[in-house]
Amino acid sequence: MRVISGTAKGRTLKAVPGDSTRPILDRAKVPLFDILRGSLPDSTLLDLFGGTGQIGIEALSQGARHCVFIDTNAKAVATIKDNLATTQLTDKAEVRHTDAFVYLKNCAKSFDILFVAPPQYKGIWIEAMRIIAERPHLVNPGGQVIVQIDPKEYESLSLETLKETSQRKYGNTLFVFYALSEESV
């Protein structure tokens, strides 16, 4: 695992000990950041289910202003902090050892990009999307929510304040992009 571009390009990132996380492969991360590159400068991110922190770290390396990392796993939180130190991006980050749903339900902040990559095959992404849709202030106008799941997990969601805008599939990784619906802006 490495940072692919920006100020921390080439730096190696640690994996979370054990098998509790599923790091994104470069074959999916490179095209994701090709899509995001234009919206990264000075943006704010929420990296839910942060794992190794590599999505938020990549965004910070490529110009994002700030990223909040959320994970309930103490080993993941320690790994994110180590990876931020390795990439010298700690000053642009906030790492929270908390439950993602509790954070979403209590968060007063707004973000340009919310990245949702929960443990697979448990429907957790659906619950996260429903909470985000109930709290549309979490998404800045013009912002987006990106879900990373296995394609087998996908189902179309009817969300009052969010609409699906596109999908991209890379092997067994599916990215589903959402934006605020017109009525929510």
Phi, psi and omega per residue, in radians:
M1 nan 2.306 -3.102
R2 -2.572 2.824 3.032
V3 -1.432 2.261 -2.993
I4 -1.576 -0.348 -3.082
S5 -2.785 2.886 3.033
G6 1.595 -2.762 -3.027
T7 -1.142 -0.472 -3.132
A8 -1.864 0.303 -3.080
K9 -0.872 2.323 3.069
G10 1.528 -0.203 -3.139
R11 -1.213 2.384 3.134
T12 -1.465 2.363 3.124
L13 -1.837 2.500 3.095
K14 -1.333 2.634 3.009
A15 -1.593 2.728 3.051
V16 -1.290 2.261 3.113
P17 -0.998 2.477 -3.133
G18 1.563 -2.879 -3.087
D19 -2.101 0.523 -3.089
S20 -1.415 -0.230 -3.134
T21 -2.151 2.860 3.092
R22 -2.255 1.575 -3.123
P23 -1.042 2.515 3.127
I24 -1.295 2.408 3.131
L25 -1.441 2.658 -3.139
D26 -0.987 -0.576 -3.110
R27 -1.134 -0.321 3.038
A28 -1.803 -0.598 -3.087
K29 -1.205 -0.712 -3.118
V30 -1.055 -0.913 3.128
P31 -1.172 -0.539 3.077
L32 -1.045 -0.805 -3.106
F33 -1.340 -0.351 2.964
D34 -1.126 -0.674 3.111
I35 -1.214 -0.741 -3.027
L36 -1.441 -0.349 -2.945
R37 -0.821 -0.773 -3.104
G38 -1.193 -0.402 -3.117
S39 -1.726 0.012 -3.080
L40 -1.386 -0.686 -3.070
P41 -0.943 2.185 3.093
D42 1.115 0.330 -3.125
S43 -1.506 2.868 3.030
T44 -2.020 2.435 -3.079
L45 -2.197 2.660 2.934
L46 -2.110 2.053 3.117
D47 -1.831 1.574 3.123
L48 -1.313 2.537 -3.125
F49 0.972 0.908 -2.949
G50 -0.959 -0.534 3.118
G51 1.045 -2.017 3.116
T52 -1.435 -0.286 -3.094
G53 1.508 0.117 -2.979
Q54 -1.151 -0.500 3.113
I55 -1.220 -0.892 3.124
G56 -1.100 -0.680 3.121
I57 -1.132 -0.738 3.095
E58 -1.065 -0.758 3.131
A59 -1.097 -0.754 3.104
L60 -1.105 -0.721 3.129
S61 -1.077 -0.559 -3.095
Q62 -1.690 0.280 2.964
G63 2.017 -0.058 3.086
A64 -1.097 2.567 -3.098
R65 -1.377 -0.720 -3.036
H66 -2.710 2.577 3.075
C67 -2.428 2.343 3.000
V68 -1.788 2.153 3.115
F69 -1.803 2.308 -3.138
I70 -2.159 2.245 2.987
D71 -2.714 2.535 -3.141
T72 -1.610 -0.225 -3.110
N73 -1.533 2.087 -3.100
A74 -1.051 -0.629 3.121
K75 -1.173 -0.639 3.102
A76 -1.169 -0.752 3.128
V77 -1.049 -0.775 3.120
A78 -1.118 -0.682 3.131
T79 -1.151 -0.756 3.106
I80 -1.032 -0.803 3.141
K81 -1.083 -0.738 3.088
D82 -1.085 -0.771 -3.117
N83 -1.179 -0.601 3.061
L84 -1.152 -0.696 3.115
A85 -1.144 -0.740 3.128
T86 -1.051 -0.661 -3.097
T87 -1.597 -0.026 -3.127
Q88 1.015 0.715 -3.126
L89 -2.053 0.193 -3.091
T90 -0.974 -0.656 -3.078
D91 -1.212 -0.198 3.125
K92 -1.818 0.160 -2.991
A93 -2.272 2.705 2.970
E94 -2.238 2.171 -3.127
V95 -1.953 2.140 -3.088
R96 -2.039 2.213 3.062
H97 -1.617 1.523 -3.059
T98 -2.721 2.919 3.082
D99 -1.286 2.318 -3.092
A100 -1.049 -0.688 -3.096
F101 -1.230 -0.687 3.082
V102 -1.097 -0.757 3.128
Y103 -1.058 -0.870 -3.122
L104 -1.025 -0.731 -3.086
K105 -1.218 -0.367 -3.076
N106 -1.982 -0.028 -3.041
C107 -1.350 2.294 3.084
A108 -1.768 -0.098 -3.105
K109 -1.394 2.861 3.022
S110 -2.139 2.620 -3.081
F111 -2.293 2.674 3.055
D112 -1.411 -0.615 -3.142
I113 -2.367 2.216 3.019
L114 -1.971 2.109 -3.119
F115 -1.890 2.116 -3.050
V116 -2.042 1.872 -3.140
A117 -2.348 1.284 -3.054
P118 -1.407 3.022 3.010
P119 -0.926 2.513 -3.036
Q120 -1.329 2.773 2.936
Y121 1.055 0.476 3.124
K122 -2.150 0.041 -3.124
G123 1.213 0.221 -3.091
I124 -1.115 -0.609 -3.129
W125 -1.079 -0.609 -3.125
I126 -1.163 -0.777 3.106
E127 -1.085 -0.741 3.116
A128 -1.070 -0.766 -3.126
M129 -1.141 -0.643 3.113
R130 -1.144 -0.702 3.110
I131 -1.160 -0.761 3.121
I132 -1.070 -0.720 3.130
A133 -1.130 -0.575 3.102
E134 -1.283 -0.324 -3.085
R135 -2.219 1.124 -3.029
P136 -1.066 -0.285 3.081
H137 -1.098 -0.299 3.114
L138 -1.130 -0.447 -3.093
V139 -1.844 2.071 3.080
N140 -1.108 2.593 3.031
P141 -0.939 2.309 -3.080
G142 1.461 -0.052 3.140
G143 -1.443 3.138 -3.117
Q144 -2.588 2.730 3.027
V145 -1.991 2.289 -3.140
I146 -2.113 2.183 3.117
V147 -1.851 2.333 3.038
Q148 -1.959 2.028 -3.138
I149 -2.461 2.972 2.953
D150 -1.309 2.427 -3.121
P151 -0.938 -0.498 3.142
K152 -1.183 -0.353 -3.116
E153 -1.457 -0.279 -2.985
Y154 -1.132 2.420 2.887
E155 -2.578 2.579 3.133
S156 -1.221 2.316 -3.131
L157 -1.936 2.451 3.033
S158 -1.788 1.789 -3.077
L159 -2.061 2.231 -3.023
E160 -1.048 -0.675 -3.019
T161 -1.904 -0.077 -3.140
L162 -2.178 2.540 3.070
K163 -2.238 2.493 3.062
E164 -1.265 2.271 -3.118
T165 -1.867 -0.523 3.107
S166 -2.966 2.974 3.062
Q167 -2.381 2.603 3.011
R168 -2.399 2.299 -3.105
K169 -2.060 2.277 3.099
Y170 -2.315 1.726 -3.087
G171 1.078 -2.190 -3.133
N172 -1.681 0.437 3.066
T173 -2.060 2.195 3.081
L174 -2.057 2.247 3.010
F175 -1.826 2.223 3.081
V176 -2.021 2.168 -3.066
F177 -1.795 2.347 3.113
Y178 -2.226 2.648 3.044
A179 -2.381 2.877 3.061
L180 -1.104 2.428 3.074
S181 -1.244 2.775 -3.096
E182 -0.940 -0.665 -3.104
E183 -1.198 -0.395 -3.055
S184 -1.518 -0.296 -3.037
V185 -1.398 nan nan
